[in-house]
Amino acid sequence: MDQESYKVIEESLIREVAAILSMDQGSVGPEVPLHEMGLDSLGFVELLVIIENKFKIKLMESGLTKNDFRTIRSLSSKIGAMK
């Protein structure tokens, strides 16, 4: 997958996390840990549903780990590698 595709995934995740947290997209940093931005367990579940629907990934079969969900950048890299 090329660098542009990773960027598209990252920007999509930034939009979604911003919506979940009711924040401006510019306030969502790709390297800031999600829990530091205020993503709680309910928000995390929302994000999981979005990932399954938007990226057509079956989470139970994906191999995603807790560490993959540390930041938007780590998550977008993992999702991009699965495409």
C-alpha positions in Angstrom: 0.0 0.0 0.0 1.4 3.4 -0.9 2.0 6.3 1.4 -1.0 8.2 0.0 -3.4 5.4 1.0 -2.1 5.4 4.6 -2.7 9.1 4.7 -6.3 8.7 3.5 -6.9 6.0 6.2 -5.3 8.3 8.9 -7.4 11.3 7.8 -10.5 9.2 7.9 -9.7 8.0 11.4 -9.0 11.6 12.5 -12.5 12.6 11.3 -14.1 9.8 13.1 -12.3 10.2 16.4 -13.0 14.0 16.2 -16.7 13.2 15.7 -16.8 10.7 18.6 -15.1 13.2 20.9 -17.0 16.2 19.6 -13.7 17.9 18.9 -12.3 19.9 16.0 -10.4 17.7 13.6 -7.4 20.0 14.0 -7.3 19.1 17.7 -6.9 15.4 17.0 -3.2 14.6 16.7 -2.3 11.3 14.9 0.5 10.6 17.5 -1.4 11.5 20.6 -2.5 8.4 22.5 -6.3 7.9 22.1 -6.9 7.7 25.9 -5.1 11.1 26.4 -7.6 12.7 23.9 -10.4 11.4 26.1 -11.5 8.3 24.2 -13.3 6.2 26.8 -14.6 2.7 26.6 -17.9 3.8 25.0 -16.0 5.8 22.4 -13.7 2.9 21.8 -16.6 0.7 21.0 -17.9 3.3 18.6 -14.5 3.4 16.9 -14.5 -0.4 16.6 -17.9 -0.4 14.9 -16.7 2.3 12.5 -13.5 0.4 11.7 -15.5 -2.8 10.9 -18.0 -0.9 8.7 -15.8 1.6 7.0 -12.8 -0.6 6.3 -14.6 -3.9 6.0 -12.4 -5.5 8.7 -13.7 -8.4 10.9 -12.1 -7.4 14.2 -12.2 -10.8 15.7 -10.1 -12.1 12.8 -8.0 -9.1 12.2 -5.1 -9.7 14.6 -5.3 -6.1 15.9 -3.8 -5.7 19.3 -4.1 -3.2 22.1 -0.9 -1.6 21.0 -2.3 -1.0 17.5 -5.0 1.2 19.1 -2.5 3.3 21.0 -2.6 6.2 18.4 -4.4 7.0 15.2 -1.1 6.6 13.3 -0.5 3.2 14.7 -4.0 2.1 14.0 -4.0 3.5 10.4 -0.6 1.8 9.7 -2.1 -1.6 10.8 -5.3 -1.1 8.9 -3.3 -0.1 5.8 -1.1 -3.2 6.1 -4.2 -5.3 6.1 -5.6 -3.9 2.9 
